[in-house]
Amino acid sequence: MDMQEFITNPDVEQYMYSMLPPRDPVLQEMEALAQKRNIPIIGPVVARILYQLVRLAKAKTIFEMGSAIGYSTIWLARAAGEGSTVYYTDSDPENARMAANNFERAGVRDRIQILTGDALEMLDRTLGIFDVVFCDVEKQDYPRVFHKAVPRIRKGGLLLADNVLWYGRITQPPQVQDEATRGIVEFNRLIYSSPELYPCILPVRDGFAVCEKL
Ligand SMILES: C[S@@+](CC[C@H](N)C(=O)[O-])C[C@H]1O[C@@H](n2cnc3c(N)ncnc32)[C@H](O)[C@@H]1O
């Protein structure tokens, strides 16, 4: 993981990673693969936030949008525990194949539903209300995720989103922002202006949004 890229002071970021207890071999292998192949996983510092929030919310039904090789999905599924349902979504079938294998080895395959295709479409096609929705898809799609996900979260549940400070590009003047940056800026505006959410942005790694559904 290239810590220079993120918003936190690199030494502080390094310090935070240095304190973490070692992960199990499956997660360690996934972290190494992600680094080698440049797969943008949340990494263990943000994963622990995800894990802790799922436990505090006592979440049992979770919809993840943008799951890649399933690293964050494993943290979600372990936090939610036995009898939970975690929806994995990714548009890339090869990612889904690797993820399925990782879920088996991590011992959480039974609680994960693997959906391959557009995560927003998959959310439309999946019935029910969720305790947690975690958004990590293409950044230009974040505003659409906001509109689709908020009505699907129970009161007291959480909308979580990664990369909401987007390498600091959120401070660029609007006329130079690219589509992804505009997506993030609009998402942040939406969460803070919604009467249905109580949002906070944790300035960790690349910025992590935690929104309680009111
Ligand atoms: C940042 S990665 C996800 C990392 C994962 N959440 C983790 O931390 O382990 C984003 C993934 O979302 C997928 N993706 C992007 N937009 C998508 C969409 N609209 N529907 C489904 N998957 C999408 C990409 O294929 C990519 O694998």
The ligand as an SDF file (V2000), in Angstrom:
LIG
                    3D

 27 29  0  0  0  0  0  0  0  0999 V2000
  -12.0240   -0.2660   -4.4060 C   0  0  0  0  0  0  0  0  0  0  0  0
  -12.3800   -1.8240   -5.0540 S   0  0  0  0  0  0  0  0  0  0  0  0
  -13.2160   -2.6590   -3.7660 C   0  0  0  0  0  0  0  0  0  0  0  0
  -12.3270   -3.0800   -2.6430 C   0  0  0  0  0  0  0  0  0  0  0  0
  -13.0170   -3.8310   -1.5370 C   0  0  0  0  0  0  0  0  0  0  0  0
  -14.1670   -3.1020   -1.0230 N   0  0  0  0  0  0  0  0  0  0  0  0
  -12.0500   -4.0740   -0.4310 C   0  0  0  0  0  0  0  0  0  0  0  0
  -11.7740   -3.1070    0.3130 O   0  0  0  0  0  0  0  0  0  0  0  0
  -11.5480   -5.1900   -0.2650 O   0  0  0  0  0  0  0  0  0  0  0  0
  -13.6870   -1.4390   -6.1170 C   0  0  0  0  0  0  0  0  0  0  0  0
  -14.2810   -2.6470   -6.8330 C   0  0  0  0  0  0  0  0  0  0  0  0
  -15.5670   -2.2860   -7.2530 O   0  0  0  0  0  0  0  0  0  0  0  0
  -15.8210   -2.8370   -8.5160 C   0  0  0  0  0  0  0  0  0  0  0  0
  -16.8240   -1.9400   -9.0940 N   0  0  0  0  0  0  0  0  0  0  0  0
  -16.7040   -0.6380   -9.4140 C   0  0  0  0  0  0  0  0  0  0  0  0
  -17.8820   -0.1220   -9.8000 N   0  0  0  0  0  0  0  0  0  0  0  0
  -18.7860   -1.1380   -9.6980 C   0  0  0  0  0  0  0  0  0  0  0  0
  -20.1690   -1.2520   -9.9250 C   0  0  0  0  0  0  0  0  0  0  0  0
  -20.9020   -0.2040  -10.3520 N   0  0  0  0  0  0  0  0  0  0  0  0
  -20.7460   -2.4290   -9.7000 N   0  0  0  0  0  0  0  0  0  0  0  0
  -20.0390   -3.4930   -9.2610 C   0  0  0  0  0  0  0  0  0  0  0  0
  -18.7220   -3.4440   -9.0190 N   0  0  0  0  0  0  0  0  0  0  0  0
  -18.1050   -2.2850   -9.2350 C   0  0  0  0  0  0  0  0  0  0  0  0
  -14.4990   -2.9050   -9.2350 C   0  0  0  0  0  0  0  0  0  0  0  0
  -14.4880   -4.0020  -10.1210 O   0  0  0  0  0  0  0  0  0  0  0  0
  -13.5240   -3.1050   -8.0660 C   0  0  0  0  0  0  0  0  0  0  0  0
  -13.1940   -4.4550   -7.9180 O   0  0  0  0  0  0  0  0  0  0  0  0
  1  2  1  0
  2  3  1  0
  2 10  1  0
  3  4  1  0
  4  5  1  0
  5  6  1  0
  5  7  1  0
  7  8  2  0
  7  9  1  0
 10 11  1  0
 11 12  1  0
 11 26  1  0
 12 13  1  0
 13 14  1  0
 13 24  1  0
 14 15  1  0
 14 23  1  0
 15 16  2  0
 16 17  1  0
 17 18  1  0
 17 23  2  0
 18 19  1  0
 18 20  2  0
 20 21  1  0
 21 22  2  0
 22 23  1  0
 24 25  1  0
 24 26  1  0
 26 27  1  0
M  CHG  2   2   1   9  -1
M  END
$$$$
